[in-house]
Amino acid sequence: MIPIVLASVLIAGALGCGTPPIEPLTSRVVNGVDAKPHSWPWQISLQYEKDGEWRHTCGGSLIAANWVMTAAHCINTQFSYRVFVGKYNLVEEEDGSKAILPEKIIVHEKWNPIFVAFGNDIALIKLSEPVTLSDQVQLGCIPAPGTLLANLYPCYITGWGRVYTGGPIADKLQQALMPVADHATCSQSDWWGIAVRTSMVCAGGDGIVAGCNGDSGGPLNCKNAEGVWEVHGIASFVSGLGCNYEKKPTVFTRVSAFNNWIDQVMMNN
């Protein structure tokens, strides 16, 4: 009997992932810019309901036809959520976009909301129905277990987060070049020190560009040697001093530290 393997990497790989039909902008722009519409087709908007209105709260990545990966800190059991796939402009009706309710939300069992720096800031959302893949909706690839990126490796953060500290969220999906700060750099005492763990990955830190409120849960997108985009990070936290602060890069959950957890959750649910 041939065993059935349901690994997250294999799911995305079998359906095709990380190769958007609309190629993203990859200019060396340091500040955030409007992304090319639907050029990050695994990016989702996680929205919650308040006073009968749906509001964007976090980003996330579609990693299988019915699974989304986001940050644990984005989930509050007091709220109802929906996942919007195929979105570019949050305030416009768009062909190919669709809001889907979750069937189940699984937060990492070791996530501690009081101590974000303990790590494990990851959650998976099982959708109530599978998405239909299209030019606007595609799967994000997960890197191989244990993959580490070199210092200054070029990656892109994407999201609808606040355009500056305390500012409004963006209507159109934003992207920004954010080179990786490796663990040796990011854990220096005048950077994040002991607050950053090996299960995290840092990006940015130049004081010019960073993630901000509303980008949480969204992807750190990095192109591999084969030219395929992989989701290496889940936006987790920034400095309490502000979104753009020198030597305080945006800290992401390192996806390649959680392959086994992702696989187990998907297999058991």
LINWO-V665096 format. One record per pair of residues at least 6 apart in sequence whose C-alpha atoms are under 7 Angstrom apart, sorted by the first residue. I is the first residue (numbers start at 1). GAP is how many residues later the second one is. Records with the same first field share a line. If there is no record, write none. Layout:
BEGIN
I->GAP ; GAP
END
This chain:
BEGIN
6->257 ; 261
7->256
8->254 ; 255
9->132 ; 133
11->53
12->51 ; 52 ; 127 ; 129
17->121 ; 122 ; 123 ; 124
18->121 ; 122 ; 123 ; 210 ; 211 ; 212
19->209 ; 210
20->19 ; 20 ; 21 ; 118
21->114
22->16 ; 17
23->16
24->12 ; 15 ; 16
25->10 ; 11
28->149
29->147 ; 148
30->146 ; 147 ; 179
31->145 ; 177 ; 178
32->142 ; 143 ; 144 ; 177
33->141 ; 142 ; 143
34->138 ; 139 ; 140 ; 141
35->138 ; 139 ; 140
37->51
38->48 ; 50 ; 98
41->45 ; 95 ; 96 ; 97
42->19 ; 20 ; 95 ; 96 ; 97 ; 98
43->16 ; 17 ; 18 ; 19
44->15 ; 16 ; 17 ; 18 ; 39 ; 40 ; 41 ; 42 ; 43
45->11 ; 13 ; 14 ; 15 ; 38 ; 39 ; 40
46->10 ; 11 ; 12 ; 13 ; 14 ; 35 ; 36 ; 37 ; 38
47->7 ; 8 ; 9 ; 10 ; 34 ; 35 ; 36
48->6 ; 7 ; 8 ; 9 ; 31 ; 32 ; 33 ; 34
49->6 ; 30 ; 31 ; 32
57->157
58->16 ; 156 ; 157 ; 158 ; 159 ; 160
59->11 ; 100 ; 155 ; 156 ; 157 ; 158 ; 159
60->8 ; 9 ; 10 ; 157 ; 158 ; 159
61->7 ; 8 ; 9 ; 79 ; 157 ; 158
62->6 ; 7 ; 77 ; 78
63->6 ; 76 ; 77 ; 78
64->75
65->65 ; 66
66->60 ; 61 ; 63 ; 64 ; 65
67->57 ; 58 ; 59 ; 60
68->56 ; 57 ; 58
69->54 ; 55 ; 56
70->52 ; 53 ; 54 ; 147 ; 148 ; 164
71->50 ; 51 ; 52 ; 145 ; 146 ; 163 ; 165
72->35 ; 36 ; 39 ; 49 ; 50 ; 51
73->40 ; 48
74->143
81->20
82->17 ; 18 ; 19 ; 20
83->16 ; 17 ; 18
84->13 ; 14 ; 15 ; 16
85->12 ; 13 ; 14 ; 52
86->10 ; 11 ; 12 ; 50 ; 51
87->10
88->84 ; 85
89->82 ; 83 ; 84
90->81 ; 82
91->80
96->40
100->27 ; 28
101->26 ; 27
102->23 ; 24 ; 25 ; 26
103->23 ; 24 ; 25
104->21 ; 22
105->19 ; 20 ; 21
106->17 ; 18 ; 19
107->15 ; 16 ; 17
108->12 ; 14 ; 15
110->10
111->8 ; 9 ; 10
112->6
117->78 ; 79
121->115 ; 132
122->131
140->90 ; 91
141->88 ; 89 ; 90
142->88 ; 89 ; 90
143->87 ; 88 ; 89 ; 113
144->112
145->111 ; 112 ; 114
146->110 ; 111
147->109
150->32
151->29 ; 30 ; 31
152->27 ; 28 ; 29
153->26 ; 27
154->23 ; 24 ; 25 ; 26 ; 68
155->22 ; 23 ; 24 ; 25 ; 65 ; 66 ; 67
156->19 ; 20 ; 21 ; 22 ; 64 ; 65 ; 66
157->18 ; 19 ; 20 ; 21 ; 62 ; 63 ; 64
158->15 ; 16 ; 17 ; 18 ; 60 ; 61
159->14 ; 15 ; 16 ; 56 ; 59
160->9 ; 10 ; 11 ; 12 ; 13 ; 14 ; 54 ; 55
161->8 ; 9 ; 51 ; 52 ; 53 ; 54
162->6 ; 7 ; 8 ; 50 ; 51 ; 52
163->6 ; 7
165->47 ; 77 ; 78
169->45
178->25 ; 26
179->24 ; 25
180->22 ; 23 ; 24
181->21 ; 22 ; 23
182->20
183->15
186->6 ; 7 ; 16
187->6 ; 7 ; 9
191->56 ; 57
192->56
199->54 ; 55 ; 58
200->51 ; 52 ; 53 ; 54
201->32 ; 50 ; 51 ; 52 ; 53
202->47 ; 48 ; 49 ; 50
203->46 ; 47 ; 48
204->6 ; 45 ; 46
205->40 ; 41 ; 42 ; 43 ; 44
206->40 ; 41
207->37 ; 38 ; 39
208->36
209->35
210->33 ; 34 ; 39 ; 40
211->32 ; 39
212->31
215->20
216->19 ; 20
217->17 ; 18 ; 19
218->16 ; 17
219->12 ; 14 ; 15 ; 16
220->11 ; 12 ; 13 ; 14
221->8 ; 9 ; 10 ; 11
222->7 ; 8 ; 9 ; 10
223->6 ; 7
224->6
232->22 ; 23 ; 24
233->19 ; 20 ; 21 ; 22
234->18 ; 19 ; 20 ; 21
235->16 ; 17 ; 18
236->15 ; 16 ; 17
237->13 ; 14 ; 15
238->11 ; 12 ; 13
239->9
END
